[in-house]
């Protein structure tokens, strides 16, 4: 394997932890602190009527954060192979993205109906 690929994989693996911690931080801010500024899409754009959608966004953030940290821990503790942990990470990130897209679409429809 080329050396650049090994460094890229290490960088990808190291990125799992700040992403997971950031997701858990947002979930904590929404649930515990009732800070609805964090009720936002994946780009950070706030969702209108954040209080109504806080549970779904916090759930997506908490699930994604726990999932990413679990994958990182399994790589360290169980030696999860690259193909498995990179696929699991991609599944978690894409699921997170589509969950937030779903909430944004539903919030837009709810706003249009009112």
Buried (B, 14 or more C-beta within 10 A) or exposed (E): EEEEEEEEBEEEBEEBEEBBEBBBBBBBBBBEEEBBEBBBBBEEEEBEBBEBBBEBBBBBBBBBBBBBBBBBBBBEEEEBEEEEBBEBBEEBBEBBBEBBEEBBEBBEEEEEEE
